[in-house]
Amino acid sequence: MMTKKMGGVLLAATLLGGCATPQKPLYNWDGYQKTVYQYYQQDASSPEEQIAALKESLEKSRAKGQAVPPGLHAHLGMLYVKTGRTELAMAEFNTEKSLFPESVPFMDFLMSKDKGSFK
């Protein structure tokens, strides 16, 4: 009798386990992590190359209908500041704020720091 119950439990577990589908990732990380790593390597790639890589990642995410990861717009904004394009940086910081409300205090800090002229 115990064997039948155990067999029924194992059968049910097997059937339910077969129903599980793999979860799609929450964010499209694409080349974002590699770009951040290059940023800290300083000589690996120029800010312009990093901007191009992040913009490409944004386009791929849009094309796939996937969300970009937290920090991507903030990092892009910091690269824009580094290249002297403050208006574009502020737009990216605002985008980060709207997508990730938890980033508002940090984005406000970056936006107020010498009116975006930090380096």
MDTraj code that builds the backbone (N, CA, C; nanometers):
import mdtraj as md
import numpy as np

residues = "MET MET THR LYS LYS MET GLY GLY VAL LEU LEU ALA ALA THR LEU LEU GLY GLY CYS ALA THR PRO GLN LYS PRO LEU TYR ASN TRP ASP GLY TYR GLN LYS THR VAL TYR GLN TYR TYR GLN GLN ASP ALA SER SER PRO GLU GLU GLN ILE ALA ALA LEU LYS GLU SER LEU GLU LYS SER ARG ALA LYS GLY GLN ALA VAL PRO PRO GLY LEU HIS ALA HIS LEU GLY MET LEU TYR VAL LYS THR GLY ARG THR GLU LEU ALA MET ALA GLU PHE ASN THR GLU LYS SER LEU PHE PRO GLU SER VAL PRO PHE MET ASP PHE LEU MET SER LYS ASP LYS GLY SER PHE LYS".split()
xyz = np.array([
    [0.0820, -0.1184, 0.0000],
    [0.0000, 0.0000, 0.0000],
    [0.0871, 0.1257, 0.0000],
    [0.1924, 0.1241, 0.0790],
    [0.2818, 0.2391, 0.0866],
    [0.3538, 0.2592, -0.0463],
    [0.3849, 0.1526, -0.1160],
    [0.4534, 0.1598, -0.2439],
    [0.3662, 0.2279, -0.3490],
    [0.2341, 0.1995, -0.3478],
    [0.1432, 0.2625, -0.4426],
    [0.1355, 0.4125, -0.4177],
    [0.1279, 0.4513, -0.2909],
    [0.1213, 0.5936, -0.2579],
    [0.2501, 0.6637, -0.3009],
    [0.3628, 0.5994, -0.2729],
    [0.4917, 0.6589, -0.3087],
    [0.5038, 0.6692, -0.4604],
    [0.4572, 0.5671, -0.5294],
    [0.4593, 0.5695, -0.6765],
    [0.3711, 0.6798, -0.7308],
    [0.2545, 0.7013, -0.6684],
    [0.1653, 0.8093, -0.7106],
    [0.2276, 0.9464, -0.6891],
    [0.2957, 0.9615, -0.5784],
    [0.3626, 1.0890, -0.5484],
    [0.4743, 1.1137, -0.6497],
    [0.5523, 1.0112, -0.6790],
    [0.6607, 1.0255, -0.7760],
    [0.6059, 1.0565, -0.9150],
    [0.4969, 0.9930, -0.9536],
    [0.4355, 1.0189, -1.0832],
    [0.3863, 1.1637, -1.0909],
    [0.3206, 1.2091, -0.9860],
    [0.2703, 1.3468, -0.9826],
    [0.3861, 1.4473, -0.9893],
    [0.4922, 1.4205, -0.9161],
    [0.6082, 1.5098, -0.9171],
    [0.6723, 1.5144, -1.0549],
    [0.6804, 1.4006, -1.1198],
    [0.7378, 1.3937, -1.2537],
    [0.6532, 1.4715, -1.3528],
    [0.5224, 1.4545, -1.3460],
    [0.4332, 1.5257, -1.4372],
    [0.4387, 1.6763, -1.4154],
    [0.4378, 1.7177, -1.2903],
    [0.4453, 1.8602, -1.2609],
    [0.5804, 1.9185, -1.2992],
    [0.6848, 1.8437, -1.2805],
    [0.8184, 1.8891, -1.3188],
    [0.8303, 1.9070, -1.4683],
    [0.7606, 1.8255, -1.5446],
    [0.7628, 1.8371, -1.6897],
    [0.6899, 1.9598, -1.7396],
    [0.6045, 2.0189, -1.6568],
    [0.5296, 2.1384, -1.6961],
    [0.6116, 2.2654, -1.6819],
    [0.7225, 2.2576, -1.6093],
    [0.8034, 2.3774, -1.5868],
    [0.8678, 2.4220, -1.7175],
    [0.8592, 2.5488, -1.7452],
    [0.9228, 2.6043, -1.8639],
    [1.0349, 2.6961, -1.8195],
    [1.1409, 2.7035, -1.8990],
    [1.2505, 2.7919, -1.8588],
    [1.2049, 2.9378, -1.8588],
    [1.2493, 3.0110, -1.7603],
    [1.2145, 3.1523, -1.7483],
    [1.3000, 3.2337, -1.8442],
    [1.2377, 3.3304, -1.9105],
    [1.3186, 3.4190, -1.9932],
    [1.3822, 3.5220, -1.9010],
    [1.5011, 3.5688, -1.9346],
    [1.5700, 3.6638, -1.8475],
    [1.4895, 3.7926, -1.8311],
    [1.5032, 3.8530, -1.7167],
    [1.4324, 3.9765, -1.6868],
    [1.4872, 4.0921, -1.7697],
    [1.6184, 4.0928, -1.7919],
    [1.6829, 4.1993, -1.8673],
    [1.7681, 4.1419, -1.9789],
    [1.7902, 4.2207, -2.0823],
    [1.8818, 4.1836, -2.1894],
    [2.0183, 4.2441, -2.1567],
    [2.1059, 4.1629, -2.1015],
    [2.2365, 4.2126, -2.0579],
    [2.3300, 4.2350, -2.1756],
    [2.3131, 4.1628, -2.2838],
    [2.3912, 4.1762, -2.4062],
    [2.5371, 4.2070, -2.3726],
    [2.5927, 4.3165, -2.4207],
    [2.7328, 4.3492, -2.3964],
    [2.7543, 4.4479, -2.2847],
    [2.6519, 4.4730, -2.2040],
    [2.6619, 4.5750, -2.0988],
    [2.7735, 4.5447, -1.9994],
    [2.7803, 4.4220, -1.9518],
    [2.8806, 4.3877, -1.8511],
    [3.0224, 4.4026, -1.9069],
    [3.0412, 4.3639, -2.0319],
    [3.1727, 4.3775, -2.0955],
    [3.2106, 4.5250, -2.1085],
    [3.1136, 4.6082, -2.1419],
    [3.1398, 4.7510, -2.1566],
    [3.1785, 4.8141, -2.0235],
    [3.1101, 4.7772, -1.9170],
    [3.1445, 4.8303, -1.7849],
    [3.2861, 4.7863, -1.7470],
    [3.3190, 4.6623, -1.7756],
    [3.4543, 4.6127, -1.7462],
    [3.5579, 4.6947, -1.8232],
    [3.5300, 4.7212, -1.9506],
    [3.6231, 4.7998, -2.0317],
    [3.6391, 4.9413, -1.9758],
    [3.5323, 4.9961, -1.9226],
    [3.5374, 5.1302, -1.8643],
    [3.6409, 5.1344, -1.7528],
    [3.6429, 5.0325, -1.6702],
    [3.7368, 5.0310, -1.5587],
    [3.8778, 4.9903, -1.5999],
    [3.8935, 4.9363, -1.7193],
    [4.0266, 4.9025, -1.7692],
    [4.0978, 5.0249, -1.8264],
    [4.0252, 5.1323, -1.8481],
    [4.0746, 5.2610, -1.8966],
    [4.1382, 5.2543, -2.0364],
    [4.2263, 5.1607, -2.0624],
    [4.2933, 5.1577, -2.1922],
    [4.2331, 5.0539, -2.2873],
    [4.1329, 4.9823, -2.2434],
    [4.0746, 4.8763, -2.3263],
    [3.9965, 4.9332, -2.4447],
    [3.9191, 5.0382, -2.4219],
    [3.8445, 5.1014, -2.5310],
    [3.8127, 5.2450, -2.4920],
    [3.7919, 5.3266, -2.5925],
    [3.7647, 5.4683, -2.5673],
    [3.6200, 5.4870, -2.5220],
    [3.5912, 5.6016, -2.4584],
    [3.4530, 5.6296, -2.4215],
    [3.3584, 5.6265, -2.5420],
    [3.4057, 5.6714, -2.6566],
    [3.3228, 5.6705, -2.7781],
    [3.2865, 5.5270, -2.8189],
    [3.3844, 5.4367, -2.8086],
    [3.3581, 5.2962, -2.8412],
    [3.2599, 5.2351, -2.7416],
    [3.2735, 5.2729, -2.6141],
    [3.1828, 5.2222, -2.5119],
    [3.0409, 5.2757, -2.5334],
    [3.0308, 5.4029, -2.5719],
    [2.8997, 5.4613, -2.6024],
    [2.8351, 5.3863, -2.7178],
    [2.9129, 5.3604, -2.8213],
    [2.8607, 5.2876, -2.9380],
    [2.8127, 5.1480, -2.8974],
    [2.8889, 5.0811, -2.8110],
    [2.8510, 4.9464, -2.7669],
    [2.7214, 4.9497, -2.6857],
    [2.7076, 5.0496, -2.5989],
    [2.5855, 5.0591, -2.5182],
    [2.4653, 5.0965, -2.6037],
    [2.4849, 5.1833, -2.7011],
    [2.3749, 5.2198, -2.7898],
    [2.3313, 5.0989, -2.8737],
    [2.4280, 5.0183, -2.9150],
    [2.3964, 4.8953, -2.9885],
    [2.3174, 4.7991, -2.8998],
    [2.3580, 4.7897, -2.7738],
    [2.2872, 4.7045, -2.6789],
    [2.1434, 4.7525, -2.6592],
    [2.1249, 4.8839, -2.6524],
    [1.9895, 4.9402, -2.6406],
    [1.9036, 4.9040, -2.7613],
    [1.9620, 4.9151, -2.8801],
    [1.8878, 4.8820, -3.0021],
    [1.8508, 4.7338, -3.0065],
    [1.9428, 4.6478, -2.9669],
    [1.9145, 4.5042, -2.9640],
    [1.8022, 4.4734, -2.8649],
    [1.8060, 4.5402, -2.7512],
    [1.7012, 4.5196, -2.6506],
    [1.5656, 4.5621, -2.7044],
    [1.5616, 4.6777, -2.7698],
    [1.4355, 4.7253, -2.8286],
    [1.3851, 4.6282, -2.9352],
    [1.4756, 4.5810, -3.0185],
    [1.4377, 4.4895, -3.1255],
    [1.3810, 4.3583, -3.0708],
    [1.4344, 4.3134, -2.9583],
    [1.3879, 4.1889, -2.8964],
    [1.2697, 4.2115, -2.8028],
    [1.2368, 4.3375, -2.7775],
    [1.1288, 4.3683, -2.6836],
    [1.1658, 4.3364, -2.5400],
    [1.2946, 4.3463, -2.5084],
    [1.3422, 4.3157, -2.3738],
    [1.3842, 4.4430, -2.3018],
    [1.3767, 4.4401, -2.1715],
    [1.4175, 4.5537, -2.0894],
    [1.5693, 4.5588, -2.0774],
    [1.6214, 4.6797, -2.0660],
    [1.7650, 4.6948, -2.0424],
    [1.7902, 4.6813, -1.8923],
    [1.9099, 4.6408, -1.8551],
    [1.9385, 4.6213, -1.7127],
    [1.9536, 4.7535, -1.6385],
    [1.9331, 4.7495, -1.5078],
    [1.9534, 4.8701, -1.4278],
    [2.0971, 4.9189, -1.4418],
    [2.1122, 5.0488, -1.4543],
    [2.2455, 5.1071, -1.4622],
    [2.2934, 5.1362, -1.6021],
    [2.2336, 5.0755, -1.7034],
    [2.2828, 5.0969, -1.8388],
    [2.2692, 5.2434, -1.8799],
    [2.1530, 5.3028, -1.8573],
    [2.1353, 5.4431, -1.8947],
    [2.2228, 5.5344, -1.8085],
    [2.2399, 5.5006, -1.6824],
    [2.3265, 5.5797, -1.5948],
    [2.4708, 5.5738, -1.6434],
    [2.5155, 5.4559, -1.6808],
    [2.6527, 5.4403, -1.7290],
    [2.6710, 5.5157, -1.8609],
    [2.5721, 5.5057, -1.9477],
    [2.5780, 5.5786, -2.0737],
    [2.5838, 5.7291, -2.0456],
    [2.5068, 5.7754, -1.9497],
    [2.5107, 5.9157, -1.9117],
    [2.6477, 5.9585, -1.8620],
    [2.7108, 5.8739, -1.7832],
    [2.8443, 5.9070, -1.7323],
    [2.9463, 5.9130, -1.8458],
    [2.9299, 5.8264, -1.9438],
    [3.0187, 5.8319, -2.0600],
    [2.9961, 5.9607, -2.1395],
    [2.8705, 6.0009, -2.1509],
    [2.8413, 6.1269, -2.2199],
    [2.9048, 6.2448, -2.1459],
    [2.8997, 6.2434, -2.0135],
    [2.9633, 6.3501, -1.9362],
    [3.1127, 6.3509, -1.9640],
    [3.1700, 6.2332, -1.9657],
    [3.3145, 6.2214, -1.9877],
    [3.3559, 6.2768, -2.1239],
    [3.2651, 6.2705, -2.2213],
    [3.2956, 6.3211, -2.3553],
    [3.2423, 6.4628, -2.3771],
    [3.1922, 6.5261, -2.2691],
    [3.1489, 6.6644, -2.2776],
    [3.0085, 6.6870, -2.3316],
    [2.9289, 6.5820, -2.3419],
    [2.7919, 6.5960, -2.3939],
    [2.6918, 6.5909, -2.2782],
    [2.6880, 6.6993, -2.2035],
    [2.6090, 6.7070, -2.0814],
    [2.4596, 6.6904, -2.1060],
    [2.4075, 6.7495, -2.2123],
    [2.2634, 6.7387, -2.2395],
    [2.2215, 6.5938, -2.2617],
    [2.3024, 6.5200, -2.3371],
    [2.2725, 6.3784, -2.3587],
    [2.2836, 6.3009, -2.2273],
    [2.3809, 6.3386, -2.1451],
    [2.3986, 6.2723, -2.0147],
    [2.2751, 6.2916, -1.9280],
    [2.2248, 6.4141, -1.9225],
    [2.1073, 6.4421, -1.8396],
    [1.9860, 6.3638, -1.8891],
    [1.9729, 6.3518, -2.0204],
    [1.8619, 6.2727, -2.0763],
    [1.8731, 6.1268, -2.0340],
    [1.9941, 6.0722, -2.0348],
    [2.0145, 5.9326, -1.9933],
    [1.9883, 5.9154, -1.8441],
    [2.0317, 6.0117, -1.7633],
    [2.0054, 6.0046, -1.6191],
    [1.8547, 6.0080, -1.5927],
    [1.7833, 6.0919, -1.6654],
    [1.6370, 6.0984, -1.6493],
    [1.5702, 5.9685, -1.6927],
    [1.6219, 5.9079, -1.7988],
    [1.5680, 5.7786, -1.8429],
    [1.5898, 5.6731, -1.7356],
    [1.7086, 5.6722, -1.6773],
    [1.7389, 5.5764, -1.5687],
    [1.6416, 5.5971, -1.4525],
    [1.6165, 5.7232, -1.4188],
    [1.5239, 5.7542, -1.3092],
    [1.3834, 5.7028, -1.3387],
    [1.3384, 5.7187, -1.4621],
    [1.2016, 5.6764, -1.4940],
    [1.1883, 5.5248, -1.5004],
    [1.2922, 5.4563, -1.5474],
    [1.2868, 5.3102, -1.5563],
    [1.3086, 5.2418, -1.4216],
    [1.3924, 5.3025, -1.3385],
    [1.4297, 5.2420, -1.2110],
    [1.4176, 5.3470, -1.1007],
    [1.2968, 5.3636, -1.0451],
    [1.2740, 5.4679, -0.9447],
    [1.3681, 5.4598, -0.8237],
    [1.4184, 5.3417, -0.7956],
    [1.5101, 5.3287, -0.6826],
    [1.6425, 5.4010, -0.7082],
    [1.6688, 5.4388, -0.8335],
    [1.7931, 5.5077, -0.8674],
    [1.7821, 5.6592, -0.8546],
    [1.6633, 5.7102, -0.8246],
    [1.6402, 5.8555, -0.8223],
    [1.7407, 5.9305, -0.7337],
    [1.7656, 5.8884, -0.6091],
    [1.8611, 5.9660, -0.5276],
    [2.0003, 5.9744, -0.5910],
    [2.0473, 5.8638, -0.6455],
    [2.1812, 5.8658, -0.7054],
    [2.1823, 5.9471, -0.8342],
    [2.0790, 5.9334, -0.9161],
    [2.0726, 6.0109, -1.0404],
    [2.0629, 6.1598, -1.0093],
    [1.9838, 6.1963, -0.9088],
    [1.9738, 6.3367, -0.8689],
    [2.1098, 6.3889, -0.8216],
    [2.1834, 6.3046, -0.7500],
    [2.3180, 6.3420, -0.7056],
    [2.4075, 6.3672, -0.8263],
    [2.4072, 6.2755, -0.9217],
    [2.4914, 6.2925, -1.0402],
    [2.4509, 6.4165, -1.1192],
    [2.3213, 6.4401, -1.1278],
    [2.2729, 6.5539, -1.2060],
    [2.3032, 6.6874, -1.1387],
    [2.3161, 6.6872, -1.0071],
    [2.3414, 6.8125, -0.9367],
    [2.4899, 6.8393, -0.9160],
    [2.5719, 6.7376, -0.9282],
    [2.7158, 6.7517, -0.9048],
    [2.7765, 6.8433, -1.0097],
    [2.8062, 6.9632, -0.9685],
    [2.8639, 7.0640, -1.0587],
    [2.7851, 7.0751, -1.1882],
    [2.6554, 7.0594, -1.1777],
    [2.5646, 7.0668, -1.2929],
    [2.6095, 6.9743, -1.4058],
    [2.6570, 6.8551, -1.3672],
    [2.6921, 6.7518, -1.4647],
    [2.8335, 6.7627, -1.5183],
    [2.9163, 6.8457, -1.4603],
    [3.0513, 6.8638, -1.5165],
    [3.1572, 6.7820, -1.4415],
    [3.1170, 6.6773, -1.3750],
    [3.2140, 6.5939, -1.3022],
    [3.2930, 6.5073, -1.3987],
    [3.4098, 6.4666, -1.3557],
    [3.4918, 6.3765, -1.4380],
    [3.5666, 6.2822, -1.3488],
])
top = md.Topology()
chain = top.add_chain()
for i, resn in enumerate(residues, 1):
    res = top.add_residue(resn, chain, resSeq=i)
    for name in ("N", "CA", "C"):
        top.add_atom(name, md.element.get_by_symbol(name[0]), res)
traj = md.Trajectory(xyz[None], top)
